[in-house]
Amino acid sequence: MEDRKMQHDELPLGFGMALAQNEKALEKFAQLDERQKQRFLFEARHARNKSEMQSIVGRIGEWS
């Protein structure tokens, strides 16, 4: 069960790379509560291409 939770909480590789390229989004993501992070992680896991992933990360950077 612990292994499954770790996998569920891991950043998808493309998401982590996109965050690393957007400092503002990275900082905002770190400040989100767990529920908000999980929502973005769900979207990232279901992104179909690089453009969708960048759009998700861009929205994080705009998050208030």
BAROSE-548784 format. One line per field, with one value per atom (N, C-alpha, C): x, y, z; residue number from 1; atom name. Coordinates in nm, 3 decimals, padded with zeros to 5 digits, always signed. Layout:
N
px = (X,...)
py = (Y,...)
pz = (Z,...)
num = (NUM,...)
atome = (CA,...)
END
This chain:
64
px = (+00.082,+00.000,+00.087,+00.194,+00.284,+00.343,+00.382,+00.438,+00.336,+00.211,+00.106,+00.089,+00.091,+00.078,+00.197,+00.316,+00.433,+00.419,+00.373,+00.355,+00.249,+00.143,+00.034,+00.081,+00.174,+00.221,+00.339,+00.399,+00.515,+00.476,+00.567,+00.545,+00.571,+00.481,+00.513,+00.637,+00.721,+00.848,+00.831,+00.741,+00.719,+00.669,+00.588,+00.536,+00.649,+00.734,+00.848,+00.943,+00.965,+01.052,+00.990,+00.860,+00.792,+00.793,+00.773,+00.779,+00.919,+01.021,+01.159,+01.192,+01.121,+01.144,+01.061,+00.974,+00.887,+00.896,+00.988,+01.016,+00.892,+00.814,+00.694,+00.596,+00.575,+00.483,+00.536,+00.666,+00.727,+00.704,+00.725,+00.704,+00.558,+00.468,+00.325,+00.281,+00.330,+00.293,+00.334,+00.452,+00.502,+00.412,+00.344,+00.260,+00.116,+00.078,-00.059,-00.084,-00.209,-00.242,-00.250,-00.256,-00.249,-00.361,-00.480,-00.593,-00.569,-00.519,-00.490,-00.378,-00.274,-00.164,-00.215,-00.299,-00.351,-00.434,-00.507,-00.587,-00.496,-00.389,-00.296,-00.220,-00.184,-00.117,-00.207,-00.335,-00.431,-00.431,-00.440,-00.440,-00.310,-00.198,-00.068,-00.056,-00.107,-00.100,-00.184,-00.281,-00.370,-00.343,-00.236,-00.199,-00.158,-00.204,-00.177,-00.051,-00.001,+00.118,+00.187,+00.301,+00.382,+00.304,+00.228,+00.151,+00.050,-00.019,-00.115,-00.043,+00.073,+00.149,+00.193,+00.240,+00.282,+00.164,+00.048,-00.072,-00.107,-00.096,-00.124,-00.026,+00.100,+00.202,+00.181,+00.142,+00.114,+00.000,-00.104,-00.216,-00.171,-00.080,-00.027,+00.043,+00.121,+00.193,+00.100,-00.021,-00.119,-00.206,-00.196,-00.281,-00.264,-00.374,-00.370,-00.377)
py = (-00.119,+00.000,+00.125,+00.125,+00.239,+00.268,+00.163,+00.182,+00.248,+00.208,+00.266,+00.415,+00.451,+00.593,+00.672,+00.618,+00.688,+00.712,+00.613,+00.629,+00.735,+00.736,+00.831,+00.973,+00.993,+01.126,+01.174,+01.086,+01.123,+01.216,+01.307,+01.396,+01.320,+01.330,+01.275,+01.346,+01.274,+01.328,+01.456,+01.456,+01.573,+01.692,+01.665,+01.770,+01.832,+01.748,+01.797,+01.880,+01.835,+01.909,+02.044,+02.045,+02.171,+02.267,+02.215,+02.301,+02.359,+02.278,+02.323,+02.437,+02.445,+02.550,+02.675,+02.669,+02.783,+02.809,+02.895,+02.919,+02.967,+03.054,+03.106,+02.992,+02.905,+02.793,+02.696,+02.674,+02.585,+02.638,+02.766,+02.827,+02.819,+02.848,+02.844,+02.701,+02.603,+02.464,+02.422,+02.464,+02.428,+02.486,+02.597,+02.662,+02.609,+02.530,+02.478,+02.378,+02.367,+02.263,+02.129,+02.023,+01.888,+01.861,+01.908,+01.886,+01.954,+02.076,+02.149,+02.083,+02.038,+01.968,+01.842,+01.767,+01.643,+01.671,+01.781,+01.817,+01.841,+01.918,+01.944,+01.817,+01.734,+01.608,+01.518,+01.514,+01.434,+01.484,+01.615,+01.672,+01.639,+01.650,+01.624,+01.478,+01.388,+01.245,+01.213,+01.298,+01.273,+01.365,+01.445,+01.531,+01.443,+01.479,+01.397,+01.438,+01.559,+01.603,+01.716,+01.758,+01.861,+01.992,+02.026,+02.150,+02.152,+02.041,+02.032,+02.044,+01.981,+01.985,+02.129,+02.198,+02.336,+02.426,+02.396,+02.472,+02.453,+02.332,+02.303,+02.382,+02.375,+02.445,+02.597,+02.645,+02.788,+02.833,+02.750,+02.783,+02.787,+02.700,+02.702,+02.835,+02.880,+03.006,+03.126,+03.113,+03.220,+03.211,+03.099,+03.070,+03.179,+03.225,+03.330,+03.270)
pz = (+00.000,+00.000,+00.000,+00.077,+00.082,-00.055,-00.131,-00.265,-00.358,-00.346,-00.431,-00.399,-00.272,-00.234,-00.288,-00.279,-00.330,-00.480,-00.554,-00.697,-00.726,-00.647,-00.667,-00.642,-00.551,-00.516,-00.599,-00.677,-00.757,-00.869,-00.901,-01.014,-01.144,-01.240,-01.373,-01.426,-01.496,-01.542,-01.624,-01.720,-01.803,-01.723,-01.622,-01.536,-01.455,-01.399,-01.322,-01.408,-01.532,-01.622,-01.659,-01.685,-01.720,-01.601,-01.481,-01.362,-01.344,-01.369,-01.353,-01.449,-01.560,-01.659,-01.632,-01.531,-01.500,-01.350,-01.311,-01.168,-01.092,-01.154,-01.088,-01.060,-01.157,-01.139,-01.033,-01.033,-00.934,-00.793,-00.775,-00.643,-00.602,-00.695,-00.663,-00.631,-00.709,-00.685,-00.545,-00.502,-00.368,-00.259,-00.288,-00.188,-00.185,-00.284,-00.289,-00.176,-00.134,-00.037,-00.110,-00.035,-00.091,-00.192,-00.163,-00.254,-00.389,-00.385,-00.508,-00.586,-00.515,-00.583,-00.653,-00.584,-00.642,-00.767,-00.767,-00.885,-01.005,-00.985,-01.094,-01.135,-01.038,-01.071,-01.154,-01.121,-01.200,-01.344,-01.361,-01.496,-01.569,-01.499,-01.560,-01.603,-01.523,-01.558,-01.682,-01.711,-01.824,-01.943,-01.934,-02.046,-02.164,-02.282,-02.401,-02.475,-02.447,-02.519,-02.442,-02.495,-02.430,-02.418,-02.518,-02.516,-02.402,-02.382,-02.271,-02.137,-02.126,-02.001,-01.973,-02.075,-02.057,-02.020,-02.073,-02.039,-01.891,-01.841,-01.700,-01.612,-01.647,-01.569,-01.578,-01.693,-01.708,-01.618,-01.606,-01.517,-01.372,-01.335,-01.198,-01.174,-01.270,-01.256,-01.244,-01.297,-01.290,-01.163,-01.092,-00.975,-00.870,-00.815,-00.711,-00.574)
num = (1,1,1,2,2,2,3,3,3,4,4,4,5,5,5,6,6,6,7,7,7,8,8,8,9,9,9,10,10,10,11,11,11,12,12,12,13,13,13,14,14,14,15,15,15,16,16,16,17,17,17,18,18,18,19,19,19,20,20,20,21,21,21,22,22,22,23,23,23,24,24,24,25,25,25,26,26,26,27,27,27,28,28,28,29,29,29,30,30,30,31,31,31,32,32,32,33,33,33,34,34,34,35,35,35,36,36,36,37,37,37,38,38,38,39,39,39,40,40,40,41,41,41,42,42,42,43,43,43,44,44,44,45,45,45,46,46,46,47,47,47,48,48,48,49,49,49,50,50,50,51,51,51,52,52,52,53,53,53,54,54,54,55,55,55,56,56,56,57,57,57,58,58,58,59,59,59,60,60,60,61,61,61,62,62,62,63,63,63,64,64,64)
atome = (N,CA,C,N,CA,C,N,CA,C,N,CA,C,N,CA,C,N,CA,C,N,CA,C,N,CA,C,N,CA,C,N,CA,C,N,CA,C,N,CA,C,N,CA,C,N,CA,C,N,CA,C,N,CA,C,N,CA,C,N,CA,C,N,CA,C,N,CA,C,N,CA,C,N,CA,C,N,CA,C,N,CA,C,N,CA,C,N,CA,C,N,CA,C,N,CA,C,N,CA,C,N,CA,C,N,CA,C,N,CA,C,N,CA,C,N,CA,C,N,CA,C,N,CA,C,N,CA,C,N,CA,C,N,CA,C,N,CA,C,N,CA,C,N,CA,C,N,CA,C,N,CA,C,N,CA,C,N,CA,C,N,CA,C,N,CA,C,N,CA,C,N,CA,C,N,CA,C,N,CA,C,N,CA,C,N,CA,C,N,CA,C,N,CA,C,N,CA,C,N,CA,C,N,CA,C,N,CA,C,N,CA,C,N,CA,C,N,CA,C,N,CA,C)
END
